[in-house]
Amino acid sequence: MPEATKEQRPVRAAPPARPTEAAFFDVDNTLMKGASLFHVGRKMHQRGAFTLREAAGFAWKQLAFVWRGENLKDVHSIQASALSLAAGLLSDDVRTLGNEVYDEFIESRIWPGTKALAEQHLRVGRRVWLVTATPIEVASVIADRLGLTGALGTVGEIEDGAYTGRLVGEILHGKAKAVAVAALAEREGLDLRNCWAYSDSHNDIPLLSLVGHPVAINPDVRLRAHARLHNWPVYDFRAGRRAATLGLKLATVGGAVYGLWRGFARFRR
């Protein structure tokens, strides 16, 4: 990879000038368009880790995720599929795969507005964590490549350097995010009243309610209503929201169909 220019280099987490303050960012549909785990599955399929039929299942779940927003059933379904497919994979290989996924799929899908918010927190001396249901290996890659402090993510059990297909704890989603952030705050000496949290989903209302400065980004209908009721700031980076959202959905459908067609062609060859 060519060396990044000064403008391209991420803002790096400096020693905290505000040691009791931090910001927490959801990933899917908040930091980036769509579901990060879908692109992990896509990359695994390219490597021959699973079949075209299984790849089609991932694509369909991604379409549902983008079309109607985050849904607990969808998240658990995608996570269960990924865990079963990851059983036997080496953890070092997954970290390498995470870097490839970031370069090929995630970097171009990051919302510039959300990235700018995270960088502003870093500039004033706050620490910034990602908090996501995405596997911790992939979440850590995203945080590192953006120059953030770190990440909290779903942890897969590892034995002898390979995944067993089981979880350590539970999927980091919904209330589990609030529990994880509260535990982190206690370890790091954070004052949650002086912390920020950002999400697109009503499922993250427990996390948003935990901090003194909750912010809705690209919110779903239920989170938007909750934010208005409680006077929370709302940022929507989907320019010309209805037209852009429709365009994103159509592009995702077209991309999924094209990807599956190419996969079928390779499969036949």
Secondary structure, 3 states (H helix, E strand, C coil): CCCCCCCCCCCCCCCCCCCCCEEEECCECCCECCCHHHHHHHHHHHCCCCCHHHHHHHHHHHHHHHHHCCCHHHHHHHHHHHHHHHCCCEHHHHHHHHHHHHHHHHHHHECHHHHHHHHHHHHCCCEEEEEEEEEHHHHHHHHHHCCCCEEEEEEEEEECCEEEEEEECCCCCCHHHHHHHHHHHHHHCCCHHHCEEEECCHHHHHHHHHCCEEEEECCCHHHHHHHHHCCCCEECCCCCHHHHHHHHHHHHHHHHHHHHHHHHHHHHC
